[in-house]
């Protein structure tokens, strides 16, 4: 309920999520989502 307060004072508590070949950050407290990065791009460097 007051989770936005911790986001406001402490900052967002981002955790890494992977979905549909994309990785993005999501806040545990308020659910705010960053824009995603495509994993295909990173895997290109392998090999
Ligand atoms: Zn937050």
mmCIF file of the protein (N, C-alpha, C, O) and its ligand, coordinates in Angstrom:
data_MODEL
# 
_entry.id   MODEL 
# 
loop_
_entity.id 
_entity.type 
_entity.pdbx_number_of_molecules 
1 polymer     1 
2 non-polymer 1 
# 
_entity_poly.entity_id                      1 
_entity_poly.type                           'polypeptide(L)' 
_entity_poly.nstd_linkage                   no 
_entity_poly.nstd_monomer                   no 
_entity_poly.pdbx_seq_one_letter_code       
;(UNK)(UNK)(UNK)(UNK)(UNK)(UNK)(UNK)(UNK)(UNK)(UNK)(UNK)(UNK)(UNK)(UNK)(UNK)(UNK)
(UNK)(UNK)(UNK)(UNK)(UNK)(UNK)(UNK)(UNK)(UNK)(UNK)(UNK)(UNK)(UNK)(UNK)(UNK)(UNK)
(UNK)(UNK)(UNK)(UNK)(UNK)(UNK)(UNK)(UNK)(UNK)(UNK)(UNK)(UNK)(UNK)(UNK)(UNK)
;
_entity_poly.pdbx_seq_one_letter_code_can   XXXXXXXXXXXXXXXXXXXXXXXXXXXXXXXXXXXXXXXXXXXXXXX 
_entity_poly.pdbx_strand_id                 A 
# 
loop_
_entity_poly_seq.entity_id 
_entity_poly_seq.num 
_entity_poly_seq.mon_id 
_entity_poly_seq.hetero 
1 1  UNK n 
1 2  UNK n 
1 3  UNK n 
1 4  UNK n 
1 5  UNK n 
1 6  UNK n 
1 7  UNK n 
1 8  UNK n 
1 9  UNK n 
1 10 UNK n 
1 11 UNK n 
1 12 UNK n 
1 13 UNK n 
1 14 UNK n 
1 15 UNK n 
1 16 UNK n 
1 17 UNK n 
1 18 UNK n 
1 19 UNK n 
1 20 UNK n 
1 21 UNK n 
1 22 UNK n 
1 23 UNK n 
1 24 UNK n 
1 25 UNK n 
1 26 UNK n 
1 27 UNK n 
1 28 UNK n 
1 29 UNK n 
1 30 UNK n 
1 31 UNK n 
1 32 UNK n 
1 33 UNK n 
1 34 UNK n 
1 35 UNK n 
1 36 UNK n 
1 37 UNK n 
1 38 UNK n 
1 39 UNK n 
1 40 UNK n 
1 41 UNK n 
1 42 UNK n 
1 43 UNK n 
1 44 UNK n 
1 45 UNK n 
1 46 UNK n 
1 47 UNK n 
# 
loop_
_struct_asym.id 
_struct_asym.entity_id 
A 1 
B 2 
# 
loop_
_chem_comp.id 
_chem_comp.type 
_chem_comp.mon_nstd_flag 
UNK 'L-peptide linking' . 
ZN  non-polymer         . 
# 
_pdbx_entity_nonpoly.entity_id   2 
_pdbx_entity_nonpoly.name        ? 
_pdbx_entity_nonpoly.comp_id     ZN 
# 
_pdbx_nonpoly_scheme.asym_id         B 
_pdbx_nonpoly_scheme.entity_id       2 
_pdbx_nonpoly_scheme.mon_id          ZN 
_pdbx_nonpoly_scheme.ndb_seq_num     1 
_pdbx_nonpoly_scheme.pdb_seq_num     101 
_pdbx_nonpoly_scheme.auth_seq_num    101 
_pdbx_nonpoly_scheme.pdb_mon_id      ZN 
_pdbx_nonpoly_scheme.auth_mon_id     ZN 
_pdbx_nonpoly_scheme.pdb_strand_id   A 
_pdbx_nonpoly_scheme.pdb_ins_code    . 
# 
loop_
_atom_site.group_PDB 
_atom_site.id 
_atom_site.type_symbol 
_atom_site.label_atom_id 
_atom_site.label_alt_id 
_atom_site.label_comp_id 
_atom_site.label_asym_id 
_atom_site.label_entity_id 
_atom_site.label_seq_id 
_atom_site.pdbx_PDB_ins_code 
_atom_site.Cartn_x 
_atom_site.Cartn_y 
_atom_site.Cartn_z 
_atom_site.occupancy 
_atom_site.B_iso_or_equiv 
_atom_site.pdbx_formal_charge 
_atom_site.auth_seq_id 
_atom_site.auth_comp_id 
_atom_site.auth_asym_id 
_atom_site.auth_atom_id 
_atom_site.pdbx_PDB_model_num 
ATOM   1   N  N  . UNK A 1 1  ? 0.833  -1.202  0.000   1.00 0.00 ? 1   UNK A N  1 
ATOM   2   C  CA . UNK A 1 1  ? 0.000  0.000   0.000   1.00 0.00 ? 1   UNK A CA 1 
ATOM   3   C  C  . UNK A 1 1  ? 0.871  1.257   0.000   1.00 0.00 ? 1   UNK A C  1 
ATOM   4   O  O  . UNK A 1 1  ? 0.672  2.183   -0.787  1.00 0.00 ? 1   UNK A O  1 
ATOM   5   N  N  . UNK A 1 2  ? 1.835  1.251   0.906   1.00 0.00 ? 2   UNK A N  1 
ATOM   6   C  CA . UNK A 1 2  ? 2.736  2.398   1.001   1.00 0.00 ? 2   UNK A CA 1 
ATOM   7   C  C  . UNK A 1 2  ? 4.069  2.126   0.322   1.00 0.00 ? 2   UNK A C  1 
ATOM   8   O  O  . UNK A 1 2  ? 5.064  2.809   0.568   1.00 0.00 ? 2   UNK A O  1 
ATOM   9   N  N  . UNK A 1 3  ? 4.068  1.134   -0.520  1.00 0.00 ? 3   UNK A N  1 
ATOM   10  C  CA . UNK A 1 3  ? 5.321  0.724   -1.150  1.00 0.00 ? 3   UNK A CA 1 
ATOM   11  C  C  . UNK A 1 3  ? 5.909  1.851   -1.982  1.00 0.00 ? 3   UNK A C  1 
ATOM   12  O  O  . UNK A 1 3  ? 7.128  1.935   -2.136  1.00 0.00 ? 3   UNK A O  1 
ATOM   13  N  N  . UNK A 1 4  ? 5.050  2.728   -2.526  1.00 0.00 ? 4   UNK A N  1 
ATOM   14  C  CA . UNK A 1 4  ? 5.568  3.828   -3.337  1.00 0.00 ? 4   UNK A CA 1 
ATOM   15  C  C  . UNK A 1 4  ? 6.426  4.761   -2.502  1.00 0.00 ? 4   UNK A C  1 
ATOM   16  O  O  . UNK A 1 4  ? 7.274  5.478   -3.033  1.00 0.00 ? 4   UNK A O  1 
ATOM   17  N  N  . UNK A 1 5  ? 6.201  4.751   -1.176  1.00 0.00 ? 5   UNK A N  1 
ATOM   18  C  CA . UNK A 1 5  ? 7.011  5.599   -0.300  1.00 0.00 ? 5   UNK A CA 1 
ATOM   19  C  C  . UNK A 1 5  ? 8.469  5.142   -0.307  1.00 0.00 ? 5   UNK A C  1 
ATOM   20  O  O  . UNK A 1 5  ? 9.386  5.958   -0.396  1.00 0.00 ? 5   UNK A O  1 
ATOM   21  N  N  . UNK A 1 6  ? 8.668  3.826   -0.213  1.00 0.00 ? 6   UNK A N  1 
ATOM   22  C  CA . UNK A 1 6  ? 10.034 3.310   -0.240  1.00 0.00 ? 6   UNK A CA 1 
ATOM   23  C  C  . UNK A 1 6  ? 10.669 3.582   -1.587  1.00 0.00 ? 6   UNK A C  1 
ATOM   24  O  O  . UNK A 1 6  ? 11.867 3.852   -1.670  1.00 0.00 ? 6   UNK A O  1 
ATOM   25  N  N  . UNK A 1 7  ? 9.871  3.512   -2.646  1.00 0.00 ? 7   UNK A N  1 
ATOM   26  C  CA . UNK A 1 7  ? 10.384 3.834   -3.974  1.00 0.00 ? 7   UNK A CA 1 
ATOM   27  C  C  . UNK A 1 7  ? 10.780 5.301   -4.041  1.00 0.00 ? 7   UNK A C  1 
ATOM   28  O  O  . UNK A 1 7  ? 11.779 5.657   -4.668  1.00 0.00 ? 7   UNK A O  1 
ATOM   29  N  N  . UNK A 1 8  ? 9.999  6.138   -3.399  1.00 0.00 ? 8   UNK A N  1 
ATOM   30  C  CA . UNK A 1 8  ? 10.253 7.570   -3.431  1.00 0.00 ? 8   UNK A CA 1 
ATOM   31  C  C  . UNK A 1 8  ? 11.503 7.930   -2.637  1.00 0.00 ? 8   UNK A C  1 
ATOM   32  O  O  . UNK A 1 8  ? 12.320 8.731   -3.093  1.00 0.00 ? 8   UNK A O  1 
ATOM   33  N  N  . UNK A 1 9  ? 11.657 7.336   -1.440  1.00 0.00 ? 9   UNK A N  1 
ATOM   34  C  CA . UNK A 1 9  ? 12.759 7.705   -0.557  1.00 0.00 ? 9   UNK A CA 1 
ATOM   35  C  C  . UNK A 1 9  ? 14.020 6.886   -0.830  1.00 0.00 ? 9   UNK A C  1 
ATOM   36  O  O  . UNK A 1 9  ? 15.125 7.428   -0.870  1.00 0.00 ? 9   UNK A O  1 
ATOM   37  N  N  . UNK A 1 10 ? 13.845 5.586   -1.017  1.00 0.00 ? 10  UNK A N  1 
ATOM   38  C  CA . UNK A 1 10 ? 14.990 4.699   -1.188  1.00 0.00 ? 10  UNK A CA 1 
ATOM   39  C  C  . UNK A 1 10 ? 15.321 4.505   -2.666  1.00 0.00 ? 10  UNK A C  1 
ATOM   40  O  O  . UNK A 1 10 ? 16.484 4.433   -3.063  1.00 0.00 ? 10  UNK A O  1 
ATOM   41  N  N  . UNK A 1 11 ? 14.276 4.425   -3.453  1.00 0.00 ? 11  UNK A N  1 
ATOM   42  C  CA . UNK A 1 11 ? 14.467 4.152   -4.873  1.00 0.00 ? 11  UNK A CA 1 
ATOM   43  C  C  . UNK A 1 11 ? 13.783 2.848   -5.232  1.00 0.00 ? 11  UNK A C  1 
ATOM   44  O  O  . UNK A 1 11 ? 13.458 2.044   -4.358  1.00 0.00 ? 11  UNK A O  1 
ATOM   45  N  N  . UNK A 1 12 ? 13.570 2.643   -6.509  1.00 0.00 ? 12  UNK A N  1 
ATOM   46  C  CA . UNK A 1 12 ? 12.901 1.427   -6.957  1.00 0.00 ? 12  UNK A CA 1 
ATOM   47  C  C  . UNK A 1 12 ? 13.770 0.206   -6.696  1.00 0.00 ? 12  UNK A C  1 
ATOM   48  O  O  . UNK A 1 12 ? 14.991 0.231   -6.851  1.00 0.00 ? 12  UNK A O  1 
ATOM   49  N  N  . UNK A 1 13 ? 13.095 -0.854  -6.297  1.00 0.00 ? 13  UNK A N  1 
ATOM   50  C  CA . UNK A 1 13 ? 13.790 -2.102  -6.011  1.00 0.00 ? 13  UNK A CA 1 
ATOM   51  C  C  . UNK A 1 13 ? 13.702 -3.011  -7.236  1.00 0.00 ? 13  UNK A C  1 
ATOM   52  O  O  . UNK A 1 13 ? 12.895 -3.938  -7.295  1.00 0.00 ? 13  UNK A O  1 
ATOM   53  N  N  . UNK A 1 14 ? 14.553 -2.713  -8.200  1.00 0.00 ? 14  UNK A N  1 
ATOM   54  C  CA . UNK A 1 14 ? 14.472 -3.427  -9.470  1.00 0.00 ? 14  UNK A CA 1 
ATOM   55  C  C  . UNK A 1 14 ? 15.040 -4.835  -9.374  1.00 0.00 ? 14  UNK A C  1 
ATOM   56  O  O  . UNK A 1 14 ? 16.059 -5.083  -8.730  1.00 0.00 ? 14  UNK A O  1 
ATOM   57  N  N  . UNK A 1 15 ? 14.344 -5.737  -10.038 1.00 0.00 ? 15  UNK A N  1 
ATOM   58  C  CA . UNK A 1 15 ? 14.854 -7.090  -10.211 1.00 0.00 ? 15  UNK A CA 1 
ATOM   59  C  C  . UNK A 1 15 ? 14.822 -7.425  -11.704 1.00 0.00 ? 15  UNK A C  1 
ATOM   60  O  O  . UNK A 1 15 ? 14.032 -6.858  -12.459 1.00 0.00 ? 15  UNK A O  1 
ATOM   61  N  N  . UNK A 1 16 ? 15.663 -8.326  -12.108 1.00 0.00 ? 16  UNK A N  1 
ATOM   62  C  CA . UNK A 1 16 ? 15.780 -8.673  -13.520 1.00 0.00 ? 16  UNK A CA 1 
ATOM   63  C  C  . UNK A 1 16 ? 14.759 -9.739  -13.886 1.00 0.00 ? 16  UNK A C  1 
ATOM   64  O  O  . UNK A 1 16 ? 14.610 -10.746 -13.193 1.00 0.00 ? 16  UNK A O  1 
ATOM   65  N  N  . UNK A 1 17 ? 14.068 -9.500  -14.973 1.00 0.00 ? 17  UNK A N  1 
ATOM   66  C  CA . UNK A 1 17 ? 13.120 -10.475 -15.484 1.00 0.00 ? 17  UNK A CA 1 
ATOM   67  C  C  . UNK A 1 17 ? 13.440 -10.795 -16.934 1.00 0.00 ? 17  UNK A C  1 
ATOM   68  O  O  . UNK A 1 17 ? 13.907 -9.944  -17.692 1.00 0.00 ? 17  UNK A O  1 
ATOM   69  N  N  . UNK A 1 18 ? 13.178 -12.039 -17.300 1.00 0.00 ? 18  UNK A N  1 
ATOM   70  C  CA . UNK A 1 18 ? 13.357 -12.448 -18.689 1.00 0.00 ? 18  UNK A CA 1 
ATOM   71  C  C  . UNK A 1 18 ? 12.013 -12.944 -19.223 1.00 0.00 ? 18  UNK A C  1 
ATOM   72  O  O  . UNK A 1 18 ? 11.358 -13.780 -18.601 1.00 0.00 ? 18  UNK A O  1 
ATOM   73  N  N  . UNK A 1 19 ? 11.617 -12.427 -20.367 1.00 0.00 ? 19  UNK A N  1 
ATOM   74  C  CA . UNK A 1 19 ? 10.343 -12.821 -20.938 1.00 0.00 ? 19  UNK A CA 1 
ATOM   75  C  C  . UNK A 1 19 ? 10.363 -12.618 -22.444 1.00 0.00 ? 19  UNK A C  1 
ATOM   76  O  O  . UNK A 1 19 ? 10.771 -11.564 -22.933 1.00 0.00 ? 19  UNK A O  1 
ATOM   77  N  N  . UNK A 1 20 ? 9.919  -13.634 -23.177 1.00 0.00 ? 20  UNK A N  1 
ATOM   78  C  CA . UNK A 1 20 ? 9.800  -13.536 -24.631 1.00 0.00 ? 20  UNK A CA 1 
ATOM   79  C  C  . UNK A 1 20 ? 11.104 -13.076 -25.276 1.00 0.00 ? 20  UNK A C  1 
ATOM   80  O  O  . UNK A 1 20 ? 11.097 -12.244 -26.184 1.00 0.00 ? 20  UNK A O  1 
ATOM   81  N  N  . UNK A 1 21 ? 12.221 -13.622 -24.801 1.00 0.00 ? 21  UNK A N  1 
ATOM   82  C  CA . UNK A 1 21 ? 13.502 -13.274 -25.386 1.00 0.00 ? 21  UNK A CA 1 
ATOM   83  C  C  . UNK A 1 21 ? 13.966 -11.871 -25.062 1.00 0.00 ? 21  UNK A C  1 
ATOM   84  O  O  . UNK A 1 21 ? 14.894 -11.351 -25.682 1.00 0.00 ? 21  UNK A O  1 
ATOM   85  N  N  . UNK A 1 22 ? 13.314 -11.265 -24.090 1.00 0.00 ? 22  UNK A N  1 
ATOM   86  C  CA . UNK A 1 22 ? 13.717 -9.936  -23.665 1.00 0.00 ? 22  UNK A CA 1 
ATOM   87  C  C  . UNK A 1 22 ? 14.050 -9.958  -22.187 1.00 0.00 ? 22  UNK A C  1 
ATOM   88  O  O  . UNK A 1 22 ? 13.465 -10.719 -21.417 1.00 0.00 ? 22  UNK A O  1 
ATOM   89  N  N  . UNK A 1 23 ? 14.995 -9.118  -21.800 1.00 0.00 ? 23  UNK A N  1 
ATOM   90  C  CA . UNK A 1 23 ? 15.307 -8.954  -20.387 1.00 0.00 ? 23  UNK A CA 1 
ATOM   91  C  C  . UNK A 1 23 ? 14.964 -7.525  -19.988 1.00 0.00 ? 23  UNK A C  1 
ATOM   92  O  O  . UNK A 1 23 ? 15.266 -6.576  -20.711 1.00 0.00 ? 23  UNK A O  1 
ATOM   93  N  N  . UNK A 1 24 ? 14.330 -7.386  -18.827 1.00 0.00 ? 24  UNK A N  1 
ATOM   94  C  CA . UNK A 1 24 ? 13.947 -6.055  -18.375 1.00 0.00 ? 24  UNK A CA 1 
ATOM   95  C  C  . UNK A 1 24 ? 13.976 -5.997  -16.853 1.00 0.00 ? 24  UNK A C  1 
ATOM   96  O  O  . UNK A 1 24 ? 14.002 -7.025  -16.176 1.00 0.00 ? 24  UNK A O  1 
ATOM   97  N  N  . UNK A 1 25 ? 13.972 -4.791  -16.338 1.00 0.00 ? 25  UNK A N  1 
ATOM   98  C  CA . UNK A 1 25 ? 13.983 -4.586  -14.901 1.00 0.00 ? 25  UNK A CA 1 
ATOM   99  C  C  . UNK A 1 25 ? 12.574 -4.260  -14.424 1.00 0.00 ? 25  UNK A C  1 
ATOM   100 O  O  . UNK A 1 25 ? 11.839 -3.511  -15.068 1.00 0.00 ? 25  UNK A O  1 
ATOM   101 N  N  . UNK A 1 26 ? 12.211 -4.846  -13.268 1.00 0.00 ? 26  UNK A N  1 
ATOM   102 C  CA . UNK A 1 26 ? 10.896 -4.576  -12.721 1.00 0.00 ? 26  UNK A CA 1 
ATOM   103 C  C  . UNK A 1 26 ? 10.999 -4.306  -11.224 1.00 0.00 ? 26  UNK A C  1 
ATOM   104 O  O  . UNK A 1 26 ? 11.708 -5.009  -10.504 1.00 0.00 ? 26  UNK A O  1 
ATOM   105 N  N  . UNK A 1 27 ? 10.298 -3.298  -10.772 1.00 0.00 ? 27  UNK A N  1 
ATOM   106 C  CA . UNK A 1 27 ? 10.335 -2.936  -9.360  1.00 0.00 ? 27  UNK A CA 1 
ATOM   107 C  C  . UNK A 1 27 ? 9.418  -3.848  -8.559  1.00 0.00 ? 27  UNK A C  1 
ATOM   108 O  O  . UNK A 1 27 ? 8.257  -4.034  -8.923  1.00 0.00 ? 27  UNK A O  1 
ATOM   109 N  N  . UNK A 1 28 ? 9.929  -4.419  -7.473  1.00 0.00 ? 28  UNK A N  1 
ATOM   110 C  CA . UNK A 1 28 ? 9.160  -5.319  -6.637  1.00 0.00 ? 28  UNK A CA 1 
ATOM   111 C  C  . UNK A 1 28 ? 8.056  -4.574  -5.885  1.00 0.00 ? 28  UNK A C  1 
ATOM   112 O  O  . UNK A 1 28 ? 7.000  -5.139  -5.603  1.00 0.00 ? 28  UNK A O  1 
ATOM   113 N  N  . UNK A 1 29 ? 8.304  -3.321  -5.569  1.00 0.00 ? 29  UNK A N  1 
ATOM   114 C  CA . UNK A 1 29 ? 7.384  -2.585  -4.713  1.00 0.00 ? 29  UNK A CA 1 
ATOM   115 C  C  . UNK A 1 29 ? 6.191  -2.026  -5.475  1.00 0.00 ? 29  UNK A C  1 
ATOM   116 O  O  . UNK A 1 29 ? 5.047  -2.202  -5.057  1.00 0.00 ? 29  UNK A O  1 
ATOM   117 N  N  . UNK A 1 30 ? 6.453  -1.352  -6.593  1.00 0.00 ? 30  UNK A N  1 
ATOM   118 C  CA . UNK A 1 30 ? 5.370  -0.667  -7.293  1.00 0.00 ? 30  UNK A CA 1 
ATOM   119 C  C  . UNK A 1 30 ? 5.075  -1.285  -8.653  1.00 0.00 ? 30  UNK A C  1 
ATOM   120 O  O  . UNK A 1 30 ? 4.086  -0.934  -9.297  1.00 0.00 ? 30  UNK A O  1 
ATOM   121 N  N  . UNK A 1 31 ? 5.933  -2.207  -9.091  1.00 0.00 ? 31  UNK A N  1 
ATOM   122 C  CA . UNK A 1 31 ? 5.673  -2.895  -10.349 1.00 0.00 ? 31  UNK A CA 1 
ATOM   123 C  C  . UNK A 1 31 ? 6.103  -2.118  -11.572 1.00 0.00 ? 31  UNK A C  1 
ATOM   124 O  O  . UNK A 1 31 ? 5.770  -2.501  -12.693 1.00 0.00 ? 31  UNK A O  1 
ATOM   125 N  N  . UNK A 1 32 ? 6.839  -1.031  -11.379 1.00 0.00 ? 32  UNK A N  1 
ATOM   126 C  CA . UNK A 1 32 ? 7.314  -0.239  -12.494 1.00 0.00 ? 32  UNK A CA 1 
ATOM   127 C  C  . UNK A 1 32 ? 8.269  -1.061  -13.351 1.00 0.00 ? 32  UNK A C  1 
ATOM   128 O  O  . UNK A 1 32 ? 9.107  -1.794  -12.825 1.00 0.00 ? 32  UNK A O  1 
ATOM   129 N  N  . UNK A 1 33 ? 8.145  -0.943  -14.639 1.00 0.00 ? 33  UNK A N  1 
ATOM   130 C  CA . UNK A 1 33 ? 8.937  -1.735  -15.577 1.00 0.00 ? 33  UNK A CA 1 
ATOM   131 C  C  . UNK A 1 33 ? 9.794  -0.844  -16.428 1.00 0.00 ? 33  UNK A C  1 
ATOM   132 O  O  . UNK A 1 33 ? 9.347  0.189   -16.925 1.00 0.00 ? 33  UNK A O  1 
ATOM   133 N  N  . UNK A 1 34 ? 11.051 -1.260  -16.596 1.00 0.00 ? 34  UNK A N  1 
ATOM   134 C  CA . UNK A 1 34 ? 11.901 -0.546  -17.529 1.00 0.00 ? 34  UNK A CA 1 
ATOM   135 C  C  . UNK A 1 34 ? 11.619 -1.056  -18.931 1.00 0.00 ? 34  UNK A C  1 
ATOM   136 O  O  . UNK A 1 34 ? 10.895 -2.037  -19.098 1.00 0.00 ? 34  UNK A O  1 
ATOM   137 N  N  . UNK A 1 35 ? 12.172 -0.413  -19.923 1.00 0.00 ? 35  UNK A N  1 
ATOM   138 C  CA . UNK A 1 35 ? 12.052 -0.950  -21.271 1.00 0.00 ? 35  UNK A CA 1 
ATOM   139 C  C  . UNK A 1 35 ? 12.952 -2.167  -21.391 1.00 0.00 ? 35  UNK A C  1 
ATOM   140 O  O  . UNK A 1 35 ? 13.962 -2.259  -20.694 1.00 0.00 ? 35  UNK A O  1 
ATOM   141 N  N  . UNK A 1 36 ? 12.607 -3.089  -22.254 1.00 0.00 ? 36  UNK A N  1 
ATOM   142 C  CA . UNK A 1 36 ? 13.338 -4.342  -22.354 1.00 0.00 ? 36  UNK A CA 1 
ATOM   143 C  C  . UNK A 1 36 ? 14.468 -4.278  -23.348 1.00 0.00 ? 36  UNK A C  1 
ATOM   144 O  O  . UNK A 1 36 ? 14.489 -3.446  -24.256 1.00 0.00 ? 36  UNK A O  1 
ATOM   145 N  N  . UNK A 1 37 ? 15.414 -5.186  -23.150 1.00 0.00 ? 37  UNK A N  1 
ATOM   146 C  CA . UNK A 1 37 ? 16.506 -5.349  -24.108 1.00 0.00 ? 37  UNK A CA 1 
ATOM   147 C  C  . UNK A 1 37 ? 16.388 -6.731  -24.758 1.00 0.00 ? 37  UNK A C  1 
ATOM   148 O  O  . UNK A 1 37 ? 16.116 -7.728  -24.088 1.00 0.00 ? 37  UNK A O  1 
ATOM   149 N  N  . UNK A 1 38 ? 16.588 -6.765  -26.004 1.00 0.00 ? 38  UNK A N  1 
ATOM   150 C  CA . UNK A 1 38 ? 16.495 -8.028  -26.710 1.00 0.00 ? 38  UNK A CA 1 
ATOM   151 C  C  . UNK A 1 38 ? 17.711 -8.894  -26.431 1.00 0.00 ? 38  UNK A C  1 
ATOM   152 O  O  . UNK A 1 38 ? 18.847 -8.426  -26.517 1.00 0.00 ? 38  UNK A O  1 
ATOM   153 N  N  . UNK A 1 39 ? 17.471 -10.178 -26.091 1.00 0.00 ? 39  UNK A N  1 
ATOM   154 C  CA . UNK A 1 39 ? 18.565 -11.082 -25.804 1.00 0.00 ? 39  UNK A CA 1 
ATOM   155 C  C  . UNK A 1 39 ? 19.230 -11.584 -27.099 1.00 0.00 ? 39  UNK A C  1 
ATOM   156 O  O  . UNK A 1 39 ? 20.381 -12.021 -27.085 1.00 0.00 ? 39  UNK A O  1 
ATOM   157 N  N  . UNK A 1 40 ? 18.502 -11.514 -28.192 1.00 0.00 ? 40  UNK A N  1 
ATOM   158 C  CA . UNK A 1 40 ? 19.049 -11.973 -29.461 1.00 0.00 ? 40  UNK A CA 1 
ATOM   159 C  C  . UNK A 1 40 ? 20.303 -11.200 -29.830 1.00 0.00 ? 40  UNK A C  1 
ATOM   160 O  O  . UNK A 1 40 ? 21.251 -11.746 -30.395 1.00 0.00 ? 40  UNK A O  1 
ATOM   161 N  N  . UNK A 1 41 ? 20.285 -9.940  -29.502 1.00 0.00 ? 41  UNK A N  1 
ATOM   162 C  CA . UNK A 1 41 ? 21.414 -9.084  -29.816 1.00 0.00 ? 41  UNK A CA 1 
ATOM   163 C  C  . UNK A 1 41 ? 22.691 -9.558  -29.127 1.00 0.00 ? 41  UNK A C  1 
ATOM   164 O  O  . UNK A 1 41 ? 23.769 -9.586  -29.720 1.00 0.00 ? 41  UNK A O  1 
ATOM   165 N  N  . UNK A 1 42 ? 22.531 -9.939  -27.823 1.00 0.00 ? 42  UNK A N  1 
ATOM   166 C  CA . UNK A 1 42 ? 23.687 -10.343 -27.017 1.00 0.00 ? 42  UNK A CA 1 
ATOM   167 C  C  . UNK A 1 42 ? 24.219 -11.695 -27.500 1.00 0.00 ? 42  UNK A C  1 
ATOM   168 O  O  . UNK A 1 42 ? 25.429 -11.908 -27.572 1.00 0.00 ? 42  UNK A O  1 
ATOM   169 N  N  . UNK A 1 43 ? 23.296 -12.602 -27.828 1.00 0.00 ? 43  UNK A N  1 
ATOM   170 C  CA . UNK A 1 43 ? 23.712 -13.942 -28.206 1.00 0.00 ? 43  UNK A CA 1 
ATOM   171 C  C  . UNK A 1 43 ? 24.459 -13.927 -29.537 1.00 0.00 ? 43  UNK A C  1 
ATOM   172 O  O  . UNK A 1 43 ? 25.145 -14.889 -29.883 1.00 0.00 ? 43  UNK A O  1 
ATOM   173 N  N  . UNK A 1 44 ? 24.323 -12.835 -30.274 1.00 0.00 ? 44  UNK A N  1 
ATOM   174 C  CA . UNK A 1 44 ? 24.997 -12.733 -31.565 1.00 0.00 ? 44  UNK A CA 1 
ATOM   175 C  C  . UNK A 1 44 ? 26.516 -12.745 -31.415 1.00 0.00 ? 44  UNK A C  1 
ATOM   176 O  O  . UNK A 1 44 ? 27.247 -13.157 -32.316 1.00 0.00 ? 44  UNK A O  1 
ATOM   177 N  N  . UNK A 1 45 ? 26.971 -12.275 -30.236 1.00 0.00 ? 45  UNK A N  1 
ATOM   178 C  CA . UNK A 1 45 ? 28.412 -12.154 -30.040 1.00 0.00 ? 45  UNK A CA 1 
ATOM   179 C  C  . UNK A 1 45 ? 29.076 -13.505 -29.765 1.00 0.00 ? 45  UNK A C  1 
ATOM   180 O  O  . UNK A 1 45 ? 30.300 -13.620 -29.816 1.00 0.00 ? 45  UNK A O  1 
ATOM   181 N  N  . UNK A 1 46 ? 28.275 -14.513 -29.478 1.00 0.00 ? 46  UNK A N  1 
ATOM   182 C  CA . UNK A 1 46 ? 28.839 -15.819 -29.159 1.00 0.00 ? 46  UNK A CA 1 
ATOM   183 C  C  . UNK A 1 46 ? 29.320 -16.532 -30.407 1.00 0.00 ? 46  UNK A C  1 
ATOM   184 O  O  . UNK A 1 46 ? 28.814 -16.316 -31.509 1.00 0.00 ? 46  UNK A O  1 
ATOM   185 N  N  . UNK A 1 47 ? 30.309 -17.387 -30.206 1.00 0.00 ? 47  UNK A N  1 
ATOM   186 C  CA . UNK A 1 47 ? 30.791 -18.193 -31.309 1.00 0.00 ? 47  UNK A CA 1 
ATOM   187 C  C  . UNK A 1 47 ? 31.824 -17.445 -32.061 1.00 0.00 ? 47  UNK A C  1 
ATOM   188 O  O  . UNK A 1 47 ? 32.364 -17.956 -33.042 1.00 0.00 ? 47  UNK A O  1 
HETATM 189 ZN ZN . ZN  B 2 .  ? 9.138  1.214   -7.433  1.00 0.00 ? 101 ZN  A ZN 1 
# 
